[in-house]
Amino acid sequence: MKIVLGVSGGIAAYKAPELVRRLQDAGAEVRVILTPNAARFVSPLSLAAVSGHGVIVEQWGDSGSGGVDHIEFARWADLLLIAPASANILAKLATGIADDALTTYAVAHRGDVMVAPAMNTFMLQHPTVIANVETLRARGVIILEPDTGLLACGDEGAGRLPDVPVIVERVRTHFAARDLEGRNILITAGPTREAIDPVRYLSNRSSGKMGYALAEAAVRRGANVTLVSGPTSLMTPAGVSFEQISSASEMYERVMNALPQHQIVIKAAAVADFTPVEVADRKIKKGDRDELTLTLKKTPDILAAIGERSPKPFVVAFAAETDSVEANAKTKLLKKNADLIVANDVADKSIGFDSEQNEVLVLARDGSTTRLAKAPKLVIANRILDLVLARLGRA
């Protein structure tokens, strides 16, 4: 992997030295280009020290080197990674402006391009920024979606640079062998909503992030992915066939209809176990009542239905537990006839619902267990897929 890392001006530029080191740990050769504004946030000297090479800041490079750096880099590099990518850089990339070392190189670069936008939420939501991102995406540029959280300015929302391990994982999978080529994978994600009346519903706290990470990882490894998802605020990963559902019964119908075309099923959705027996056709008024009783019935058991199919696909189940995690997961694994089950302790808020990270225990039917240490969900997703491939290789 030969990577040119472009760093533009933004507070997240301070992560660049760690990013260089982690990319090198993953086996990459890295050269760095800074914009002049980026050099106000991170020292070229520190990046030169960790990369082991000179860092380009000036547009015309080193006059004593005997070459034009941006052309030499274009002959050398496999990937241009820009992290962080400011609104300014996104606009220049979209319109072809080349007025500094980084944008001049970007015009000359002929390999793949990956950018990680990072900025204030309101800037990220500006129509021009949105249009520029979509222009780049349409050209085949790989966009790393910003994380949501507390920003340097004190606001909270989308706009954070993804964690360094997530960026490195995206780069690693970009270069990895497409070991899922030809596999059809059905993935479920997110919560379901069970209507009480036209206004209210029963649901759960699932964000869908784990299922979406699995879909993204699988498609980047060459799989044909169908993602059946309950309501989430997440962007659909590029390259997947997406089906939106709301209720458990809708998910059951979509999954069972799609099942014959898929060799692997990953059930990461948090499907409601119960749904109201009756749904009011008008909003239920509080009136003078102090209590309201709802009568519930079981929803279709999608996982059990898949496990009873013949021929049965390779099934990966999920178990979100608050106690006796391993024991409860093992019971579910055997009862539902799954091949693997991924168990996590949702009582731990650092890895529970809506977290960017996860820590799981993967159990197999032969009694073996694999503990995946706390890591970003995209990293966990790839490790789960590694375990699936290892099991399929033994079949």
Number of C-alpha atoms within 10 A of each C-alpha: 17 16 24 25 25 26 30 30 25 23 20 23 25 18 17 22 20 14 22 24 16 17 24 18 11 14 12 17 16 21 22 25 28 27 20 18 14 23 19 16 17 21 16 19 13 13 23 17 12 16 19 12 13 15 20 22 21 14 21 14 17 15 9 6 8 8 12 13 19 23 14 13 18 19 13 15 20 18 22 26 22 25 27 29 25 26 24 11 23 25 19 18 21 17 12 13 14 17 11 17 21 28 23 20 23 24 16 15 22 15 14 15 20 23 25 22 26 29 24 20 19 11 15 20 14 11 10 14 19 14 15 19 23 15 17 20 16 10 11 12 16 19 17 17 18 20 18 15 15 13 20 14 10 9 13 14 16 20 25 24 26 22 14 18 17 18 22 21 19 20 19 16 16 18 14 11 12 15 15 18 14 10 17 20 23 25 25 26 29 26 25 28 19 22 19 20 15 12 11 14 15 14 19 13 12 23 23 23 23 26 25 28 19 28 32 23 26 26 22 25 21 17 22 21 25 23 25 26 25 25 17 16 9 12 8 16 18 14 15 18 14 15 15 14 20 17 21 26 19 15 24 21 13 15 23 13 10 13 18 12 12 18 15 20 24 27 24 27 27 24 28 20 15 16 24 18 13 13 17 14 10 10 12 14 7 9 6 6 7 6 7 7 5 12 9 12 12 12 17 19 15 18 23 14 14 22 19 12 12 7 10 18 21 20 22 25 23 22 25 20 18 13 12 9 17 20 12 15 24 20 10 18 23 15 12 18 20 27 19 27 28 27 23 23 22 19 13 14 11 15 20 21 21 15 17 21 19 26 22 23 18 24 23 19 14 8 7 9 15 13 12 16 12 14 17 22 22 26 23 22 21 20 15 22 19 14 15 18 14 11 14 11 8 6 6
